[in-house]
Amino acid sequence: MTNSDAAPLTPERILQFAWGYAPPLILEAAIRHPVFDVLDSGPKTIQELQKETGASERGLTAIMNVLVGLNFLAKDDRSRFSLTPESAAFLVSTKPGFQGGMIRHCSEHLVPKWLHLNEIVATGKPVEAVNEETTGSGFFEKFVNDIFPMSYPAAQKLAQHLNFNASGGTIRVLDLAAGSGVWGIALAQSNERVHVTAVDWPQVIPVTRNTVARFGLADRFSFIEGDLLEAEFGKDYTVATLGHILHSEGEERSRALLAKTFGALGSGGTIAIAEFLANADRRGPVNALLFAVNMLVNTESGNTYSFEEISTWLGEAGFQDARTVEGPGPSPLILATKA
Ligand SMILES: C[S@@+](CC[C@H](N)C(=O)[O-])C[C@H]1O[C@@H](n2cnc3c(N)ncnc32)[C@H](O)[C@@H]1O
């Protein structure tokens, strides 16, 4: 191929990124107004939607047309709007896969901090760190239920993989940085012999308790309030889950946490880690590289890590056979065994 055959160089991609903030804000406006919920009962015109949502005709027309362009809505020849399979599964607030909490979290909590990115890159320090209890527990208290749907399918996959039905006796699960309790909840649902001990900051544990009660699992859970590196976990657990915590803890505390978790597991116990994994050469995947910037913006020393880095730390802590388990979600889970 000669140079003259090459696609002409244009600024198109850069200009698309310049507008990159718009689609999530439009999705949020549609969720808040609540366009997707109303369309769940069937196709509607703008006028019908206006009646049901109370929003303006001009506003609805502008956002709904672009939602058609983005394939979150379809429009028929009679100008009636309807859901697509994707928006029906993930943007209707009554559906178990609803991702609107994450969209709201971005605009309410993340974007205001990301607006300081230039300053944060200059100093290498966040404006406010969420890895500390004083600022972090209020942030997580509001947020942990919003990310429940993100991890629930992967947590169910973990339960399936661990297959507790194959063994007898009580299965003791230590759910570290439990948040909503999503990992412990899916494991408890998979087998009635599972008992979960959930650990999180004191301000967040009431949220964990509520979610666990909503799932009818209150008698299968115990709770430990405290910082992960200070709380007394107990011993002889069968499984320990660390769902989306290493990235905010940073390398030093993560290594200490893995060593502490090793001590809390019984022999033959399994550690399961969920993270946004970067490739070892840090050339991708983009979601993990972007999340590393989110950790720069929000924490003192957080980052995203590769399977190779985490498996080295697991080996140093005494674990064997670090391996991945593919699950629904952007990255596979990492499992390792205490021999
Ligand atoms: C991103 S959320 C993940 C929650 C849940 N494991 C999941 O995967 O959805 C992180 C959780 O860790 C808790 N957390 C963060 N740092 C902590 C610390 N140093 N000690 C105790 N809990 C902490 C937060 O309160 C929050 O519930």
Residues whose N, C-alpha, C, O or C-beta is under 5 A from the ligand:
A	BS01	LIG	N131 F140 V144 I147 S151 L176 A177 A178 G179 S180 V182 D200 W201 V204 G226 D227 L228 G243 H244
